[in-house]
Amino acid sequence: MTAVRVRGLVKEYGAHRAVAGLDLDIGHGETFALLGPNGAGKTTTVEILEGHRARDGGEAEVLGEDPGRAGRAWRARIGIVLQSAYDAADLTVLETLRHFARYYPEHRDPDDLLDLVGLTAKANARTRTLSGGQRRRLDVALGIVGKPELLFLDEPTTGFDPDARRQFWDLIRLLRAEGTTIVLTTHYLDEAEALADRVAVVVDGQVVAQGAPAALGGASAGRARVRWTDADGPREELTDAPTALLRTLATRFAGEVPDLTVTRPSLEDRYLDLIGGRR
Ligand SMILES: Nc1ncnc2c1ncn2[C@@H]1O[C@H](COP(=O)(O)OP(=O)(O)OP(=O)(O)O)[C@@H](O)[C@H]1O
C-alpha cells in the first residue's frame, strides 16, 4: 500500500485549472519532492492532500483515507509545515512547543525537539523576536512535534542560511531513517537532489516527469558534456561514452588536452530543460 495515491486530481479556481489531472504515488518511508515553477499547482496539491482544501475532481488517498473526509485520528498521524510562518503571539519558543505537544497523543519531548532544530539557545525567546530563518525552524519543529508518519513540508528552507539548511537536511535524513514519509516542495534543486528518493516535476497542474533525481529526464538527459580547446577555439560535445572520446582526444593531442573538463548535467540543468520545453 502506498502512503499517498492520487489519480486525475483536479482543482479549479474560477476558470483557472490550477491542478489539471495530476497523478502521484508515494511509497511509505519515501522522501518525495515536488518541483515546478511558481504557480504550477504544487501548494494546491499538497493542501488537498493535507485535507485543507477541497478538490473538484479525481481521487486522493493519504495514509489509507480520503483527506477530504478524514478525521482527527488521521490528522494526528500527519505533520504539516506550511509556506507561511506560524504566529504564536507572546509565547516563548519552548512554551509554543509545549503548547502544541499537548494536542498529540504521542509527541516528541519539547527540549529534545529544540535541540533537533537548533533552537536551544532561543528556548526562552518570544517567538516574535526570532529571525526569519529561526521562525522557519520553529515551524519545522511544530510540524514534527506529533511524531507524524507523514510529513508535508512546503518550501521548508526558504530564508535559511547555508549552515541552517545543512542542519535541516540532517534532520530530514534522521526523520527518514525513523521511517517517516516526507513530501517536500522546494525551489532548491540541490535540496531535492540531496534529500529526495524521487522527484516529480509539476507544470500547469500536471506531472510532466518523475523519477529518481539522477534519472530525471531519461538516460540521454544525463549525458556527459566534454569541453576542450583546439586550434579553432572552444569545443564541446555531449556523449554517452566520455571515456572513448577522451581516449580519442588524448591521442589527437598527444598529451594534455587544453582546457579539458567533463561534467554531467545537474538536476537543475535537467529540470530547466524539462521546464523550458513545456512552457
Ligand atoms: N485561493 C486561490 N484562489 C485563486 N487562485 C489561486 C488560489 N490559490 C492558488 N491559486 C492559483 O492557482 C495556481 C497554482 O497555485 P499554487 O500555489 O498551487 O502553485 P505553486 O506551484 O505552489 O507555486 P509556488 O511555487 O509559487 O508556491 C496559481 O496560478 C495561483 O495563482
The ligand as a Gaussian input file, in Angstrom:
#p B3LYP/6-31G(d) Opt

LIG

0 1
 N       -7.105000      30.654000      -3.280000
 C       -6.837000      30.823000      -4.583000
 N       -7.708000      31.498000      -5.378000
 C       -7.465000      31.657000      -6.682000
 N       -6.370000      31.197000      -7.318000
 C       -5.483000      30.533000      -6.598000
 C       -5.655000      30.300000      -5.186000
 N       -4.604000      29.595000      -4.731000
 C       -3.791000      29.404000      -5.797000
 N       -4.310000      29.939000      -6.920000
 C       -3.725000      29.887000      -8.271000
 O       -3.531000      28.537000      -8.625000
 C       -2.289000      28.362000      -9.300000
 C       -1.447000      27.333000      -8.560000
 O       -1.009000      27.913000      -7.322000
 P       -0.117000      27.102000      -6.285000
 O        0.064000      27.976000      -5.097000
 O       -0.692000      25.754000      -6.087000
 O        1.255000      26.990000      -7.094000
 P        2.697000      26.528000      -6.596000
 O        3.155000      25.516000      -7.601000
 O        2.656000      26.102000      -5.186000
 O        3.540000      27.864000      -6.763000
 P        4.779000      28.476000      -5.896000
 O        5.977000      27.713000      -6.367000
 O        4.801000      29.887000      -6.363000
 O        4.470000      28.300000      -4.449000
 C       -1.663000      29.740000      -9.419000
 O       -1.962000      30.253000     -10.697000
 C       -2.350000      30.535000      -8.324000
 O       -2.442000      31.892000      -8.688000

